[in-house]
């Protein structure tokens, strides 16, 4: 049986290299569907066809219209990586105003395993809302990978988005 992974990427540095994340997921045996936040989709707009050829599917970034059929197969697992500070706090507060956050907000309560690995700097991570959001996600059953188990926020303006640890995130999927 083919395992379907929704790789959901927010507007954070490693999304510039989301093709690396897709290839890593495919190498790990996942049929990978890519969902981008609207801002992340704008980053890739000139090269969206490249991502669609890589995944063999439409890359989604917006909700479908009522009556439209879904273009993606049912997910066996979801990986939100990189998870931006903004999307983390919206998700933790229950604000599902993008397809990316709407999917994981619903599917975690439908028994789909959801793993999230952040990518943001220490100044963003110091906001009190971050700790509340992480706690809210963990309480819902999201496996949030931070610290030694995932990604530790970097000093401002010192991130290394190309070095994002895709393998570490993929290894934690059930």
RAWOCOR-V414208 format. One record per pair of residues at least 12 apart in sequence whose ideal C-beta (glycine too) atoms are under 8 Angstrom apart, sorted by the first residue. I is the first residue (numbers start at 0). J is the second residue. Records with the same first field share a line. If there is no record, write none. Layout:
BEGIN
I: J, J
END
This chain:
BEGIN
1: 30
2: 28, 29, 30, 75, 76
3: 29, 30, 31, 32, 72, 73, 74, 75, 76
4: 24, 29, 30, 31, 32, 74, 75, 76, 77, 78, 172
5: 32, 33, 34, 71, 74, 76, 77, 78, 102
6: 20, 21, 24, 31, 32, 33, 34, 78, 80
7: 34, 35, 77, 78, 79, 80, 99, 102, 103
8: 20, 33, 34, 35, 36, 39, 79, 80, 81, 99
9: 36, 38, 39, 79, 81, 82, 83, 85, 86, 99
10: 36, 38, 39, 42, 83, 85, 86
11: 81, 82, 83, 117, 118, 119, 160
12: 81, 118, 158, 160, 163
13: 80, 81, 118, 160, 161, 163
14: 35, 39, 42, 43, 81, 160
15: 42, 160, 161
16: 160, 161, 163
17: 33, 35, 39, 43, 50
18: 49, 50, 53
19: 161, 163, 165
20: 80, 163, 165
21: 33, 50, 53, 54
22: 53
23: 165, 166, 169
24: 78, 165, 169
27: 169
29: 76, 169, 172
30: 72
31: 54
32: 54, 56, 59, 71, 72, 74
33: 50, 54, 56, 58, 59
34: 58, 59, 60, 71, 98, 99, 102
35: 58, 59, 60, 99
36: 60, 83, 86, 97, 99, 100
37: 60, 61, 97
39: 60
40: 58, 60
43: 58
56: 70, 71
57: 70, 71
59: 71, 98
60: 97, 98, 99
61: 98
62: 98, 101
74: 102, 106, 111
75: 111, 112
76: 111, 112, 113, 114, 172, 173
77: 102, 103, 106, 107, 111, 112, 113, 114
78: 113, 114, 115, 116, 168, 169, 172
79: 99, 103, 113, 114, 115, 116
80: 114, 115, 116, 118, 163, 165, 168
81: 116, 117, 118, 150, 160, 163
82: 115, 116, 117, 118
83: 117, 118, 119
84: 117, 119, 123, 124, 126, 129
86: 99, 100
87: 115, 117, 119, 129, 132, 133, 136
88: 126, 128, 129, 132
90: 103, 104, 132, 136
91: 128, 131, 132, 133, 134, 135, 136
92: 128, 132, 135
103: 115, 141
107: 139, 140, 141
108: 139
112: 142, 172, 173
113: 140, 141, 142
114: 141, 142, 144, 168, 171, 172
115: 136, 141, 142, 143, 144
116: 143, 144, 145, 149, 150, 164, 167, 168
117: 143, 144, 145, 149, 150, 152
118: 150, 158, 160, 163
119: 152
120: 152, 153, 154, 155, 156, 157, 158
121: 152, 153, 154, 155
122: 155
123: 152
124: 152
133: 145
142: 171
144: 167, 168, 171
148: 167, 171
149: 164, 167, 168, 171
150: 163, 164, 167
END
